[in-house]
Amino acid sequence: MPTRLTILLLSTLALYACGPQSNQAATAQSAAETADAPVDLMARAIEIAHSAIIVDSHIDVPYRIADKWEDVSVATEGGNFDYPRAVAGGLNAPFMSIYTPASLEAEGTSKARAEELIAVVERIVATAPDKFALARTPDDVQAQFAAGLISLPMGMENGSPIAGDLANVEYFFDRGIRYITLAHSLSNIISDSSYDENKAHGGLSAFGVQVVKEMNRLGMIVDISHVSDDAFWQVMEIATAPAIASHSSARYFTEGWERNMSDDMIKRLAENGGVIMINYGSAFISQEAHDYGNDRGEAWDAYLEETGQEGNDELRARFDEQYAAGHGPYPYATLSQTLDHFDHVVELTGSADHVGIGTDYDGVGDSLPIGLKDVSSYPNLVHGLLQRGYSEQDIRKILGGNLLRVWRAIEAAAD
């Protein structure tokens, strides 16, 4: 029989999973999915989530609070991450994304912005040292897990802060950065971007090749999310250590979209010893959501051109509401569709050793799947994996074991 504590946890997870920004249909469906789940299986999922080390390789908290500070050591109204929700979900090691917009490279301000965001992470820890701790190694994560602290390792999203100076790779390594996403939405001095039609380098630049080699020398993780296909294949040829995709999903479900990884790329990443961390953005998960987002984005661009207005968050929110009135609500991906990506990687690579979690919480806006709306929802993912027959051993690999294994291998391969 379920205990009162188990029932309370289930009720709390159901509420958290829907999230404050989800629509009524999403809320109803998420509640129905939770209600239909066998209580004993969900209780087991909660137990696994709270006893395993959960590593989420990409959460955009620093960018979310950099210009408008929120104390995430207590419950917050907005966003997808705060301490109470992380504890409810069993999250132990969220990689804090040090994200610099691609436009800053031309302004020459990328490095300064990265410094500001690193300071934000340091402030989070200083505000609540009884809850959070910086983590520079897998051993730090293990020790802080044992001490009941949430580890905050850092990854740099966009290599622009390297600013053409190879010495900056080691500089940021010493500042605590443990992976670099080589590019973001535009091709930069290191690599071409999957989003940019201007493939300036045909993959990696000559400097980018040096950067990858220097990262391998230092024991810094090379992240191939966002880069062009050509850049990915070049990384695979020159890397002397495994690489990761910190927040990408399977292109099989979003045909032709270069931002997600093709089957051949996933298999090659696995052969390299690496891991793909599944991005939760609905556009990454579902073709329907991807197409809806593209169509809405084109309509938004046309609206701005027609009206001569300058876009801002408030205007965009009103536009999206009007667009939904004429085209239907945004088609959120489901938990089941998200699980399909995990299944696909396992089927391609022959094991559960090369897939993990890179949700992109606080980075993909109100586009998260039903049942996976914030960091309290990892037990929902575990429950889904249990329903699909995954062993507890394989689930623990997916939750964090795979990323920690790869991180250790990269450290071991360092010069």
N, C-alpha and C positions, 0 to 999 in steps of 0.2 A: 504494500500500500504506500502511496506517496506521502511524505511528511508535509507538515504545514510549511516548512521552509522551502521544500521543493516546489510546492504550489505557488508560493510567493515569488520565487525566482522565475518560474515560468511566466507568471503574470507580468512581472517587471520586464522580462525579455520581450514579450509580445508587444508591450507598449513602446520600449526603446526601439525595437526593430522597425516600427512604422515611421518613427521620426516626426518632428514637428512640422516638416515641410511637405510631407506626403499628402496626396489627395485622399478623399474619403474612400474611394474605391480601393486604393492601395492599402489603406488601413484595414478595411474590411477583409480583404483577401489575406493579408498577413495574419490577422487574428484567426481567420478560418484555418489557415495552414497550421498554426500553432495548436489550435484546439483539436484538430484532427490527429495530431501526432500522439503516439502512445506515450503515456507519461513516463514509463520506465525507461524508454529509449531516450527521451529528452533529458531525463535525470542523468543518464549515463553520459550524454553529450555535455551537460553542464560540468560533470565531474572531470571529464577529459580536458575540457577547456580551462578549467581552473587548476589542473595539476600539470599540464603541459606548458612548455615555454612557447608562447605565441609571438612570432616575429612578423610584423607587418612592415614590408620594406619601403613603403611610400605613403607618408601622411603629411599634408601641407599645412600643419598647424602654424609654423613660424610665419608664413606669408599671410595667413588669415589674421594674425594678431599683431603683426609688425607695426602697422600704422594706427591701429585701434586696439589697444591692449585689453585682453581678457585674461583673467586669472583662471587658467584651466586646471588648477589644483582643486577647484571646487566646481560644482555644477554650473554649466553655462546654458543660456537660452538658445544660442545659435551654434552653428558648426556641427561637426560629426564626432569631435573628440573632446573629452574632459576626463579628469581623474575618476569620478564616480562611475561613469559609463565604461571606462577602460577596465576598472576593477570588476564591474558586473559581467563584462565580456571575457575576462581572463587575459587581457592583453598585457604582455610583459616587456616587449621591446619594439616599439614603433620607431622606425627610422624617420627622423625629422627632416623634411625636405628643405634644403637651402636653395630655393628657386629664384633664379634671376630671369626676368623676361628677356626675350631675344633682342628687343629693341634697345636695350641698355648697352649692347656691345658697341654700336655706332656712337653712342654718347660717351663711351669710355668710363661708365660708372658701374659696370658689372661687379668688379671686385669690391667696391665700397658697399654695394647692396648685399653681397654675400656676407661681408663682415657684420653688417647690421643684423642679419638673420641669425648668424651664429650667436651673436650677443642676446638675441631673443631666447634661444634655447638655453643659454647659460642663465638667463634671468628666470626662466621657468624652474630650473633646478634650484637656484638660490632662493626663490620664493617658497619652495616646499621641499627642502632636502630630506624630509622624512617620507616623501612620496616618490620623488624622482632622483635619478642620478645619470650623469653623462656616462656613455659607454664607448670605449675605443677598441675593445677586443671581444671575441666570443667568451673569453674567461670572465670579463667584466659582466657580461649578460648573465652568465651562470651564477656568479657570486651575488649579484644584485637580486636575482630571482630568489635565491636562498634567503636573502635578507628582507624579502618582502617589498623591494623597491621596483618601480617601473624604470627600465633602462631607456635612455634616449640617445642612441647612436645617431649620427648625422650622415646624410648623403647629399651631394650637390647636384641639383637638377639644372643642367645646362653648364657646359664647360667654359662659357665665356669669361668667367672671373679669372681663368688662367691667363688671359690677356696677352697671349703671345710670348709669355716668359716661362720657360720650362721649370724654372726654380719655384714658381708658384704652385706646382703640383705638390712638392714637398712641404711648402709653406702651409698649404691647406690641410695636408695630411697631419702636420704638427698641430694644427688648430682643431683637429678631431674629425675631419671629413674622412669617411671610409668608403664611399663610392662616388664616382662622377658619371652622370648621364652626359655623354659626350656632346650632344646637341639638344636643342629644344625645337621651337616652331620654325626657326629659320636656320639655314646653313650658316655655320660660324667658322671661326678660324681653325677649328679642329676637325669638323665633320659636316657632311651634308645631312639635312634633316628630311625625315619622311614626309613632313608637311609642306616642304618648300619645293616648288617646281624648278627653282634654280639650283641645279646640282653643280655647285661651283667647283667641286674637287673630283667628281666622279667617285665619291666615297669618302675616304679619309684624306685630309691634306697631308703634305710631307711633315708638317709640324704635328698633326694629329697622330701620325705613326710614332713619332718621338714621345708624345704624351702617353699613348698606350704602353709603350715599353717602360717608361718611367713609372707609371702606375704599377705595372707588374713588378718592377724592381723594389718598390716601396712596400708592396703588399696591400695596395689599394684596389678595390673592386672596380672593374670596368663594367659600366652599365650601358647596354645597347638599346634600351627603350628610346624611342624618338628618332634614332638614326635611320638613314636610308638603307635599303637592302644591300647596295654595293658596300657601304661602310661596314655593315654587319659582317659580310663575308670576308672583308679585309681584316677585321678584328680577329676573326676565327683563324686566319692564316698566320698572323704575327704574334698572337697572344701566347705567353708561356705559362699562363694560369687560367683557370676557369673564368667565365664571365657570367653576368646575370642580365635578365631583363627585369628591371625593378618594378615596372607597372605596365605590363602589356598583356594582351589576351590572344586568342587563336584566330588568325585570319580566315580560317575555314568557315567561321560563322559570320564573317563580314567580308564577303568576297571582294578582292581587289584593293582592300584598304591597307596601304603600306604601313600605317602606324601599328597594326597588329602583326604578329609573326606568322609566316607561312609554315606549312608542315615541314618542308625541308629545313627551314631555319631552326625550328624547334628541335628537330632530330640532330642537327649539327651542334646546337647549343648543348644538348645532352651528351653528345660524343665528346665535347670539350670539357665535360664534367660540370656544366653550369645548370642553372635553374631559371625557369620563367615564372614570375610572380604575377598572378592573375589580377588584372585591373577590374574593379567593380563598376565602372561607369557603364550605364545601360547601352550607350553607343558602342562600347567595346564588346558587349556581350550579345546584343541582338541586332540583326539586320534591320528589323522594323524600326527600332529606336535610332539606329544609325541614319537611316534614310530620312526619318522625321526630323532629326536634328539638322541634317544637311539642307533640307527643304526650308525649314524655319530660318536657318542662317542666311540663305539666299534671299528670302523674303525680307529679313531684317536689313540686309545691305541695300536692297532696292528701296526700302522705306526711308532710310537715312538719306539716300541720294535724291529721292523724290521730294522730301520735305526740307532738305538742307540742314537738318539738325545734327548736333554732335551727340553721339551715343553716350549714355551713362547707365548705371545699374537701375535706377528708378524708371527711366524711359524704357529700358529693355524689359523690365518686369511687366510693365503695362502692355507692351507690344506682345509679349509671350502670352499674356492672358487673352488678348484679342485674337491672336493666332489660334489658340486652343478653341475659342468659341466658334471659329469657322472651319477648323480642320480636325477637331477632336482633341482630347487630352494627350499629353505625352505618354507614349507606350512604354512604361517602365519595364525593364527586364525582370524576370522572376528568379527566385532562388534556384529553381530547377534548371533554367537556362544557364545560370552561372556555374552550377555543378557540371553541366555538359562540357565546359571548357577544361575543368580538371580531368574529367574522364577522357577527353580527347588527347590531352598531353600524355596521360598514362598509357593509353592505347598506342600512341605513336612511338613512345620511348621504351615501352615494355615494362615499366615499373613506376612506382610513385616517388621515385628519387629525384625528379627533375621539375617539380611544380611546387609553388608556394603561394603566399598571399601578398599582394601589393595593391591594396584596395584603392589608393588615390583618395582616401577620405580627406575632406576639406579642399579637394582639388578639382572635383568634377561637378560641383554645384548640386542642384536638386535633380540629379539624374541617377541616383543609386537604386539598385534593384529592390523590389518588394521583399521585405524580410531581412534586408542587409543594410539598413539605413544609417547605422553608426557603429561605433566601436563596442557597443554592448552586444552585438549580434553574432559574434564568432560562434557561440554555441548553436545557433541556427545552422551555420555552415557545417559544423561537426555533426549535427543531427542528420542533415541531408546526406553526408558522406556515410554515416552509419546505415541509413536506409538503403543506400546503394551497395552495401556489402563491403565497404572498406574496413580493413582490420584496424584495431587501435594503434598498432605499430605504424602503419602507413599514415594514419591520420596525424599522429605526432610528428612524422616527417614533414607532412604538408604544412602543419601549423608553424613549424619553426626549425625542425631538425635539419631539413635540407639546406636552408640558408646558412645555418650555423656550420654545417659540414663544409659548404663551399667557401665560406669566410675563412675557416681554418686552413683549407687547402691553399687558398691564396696567400695567407700569411706564411705557410710552410714553403711556398715556391718563391717567396721574396728573396732578394739578394741580401 
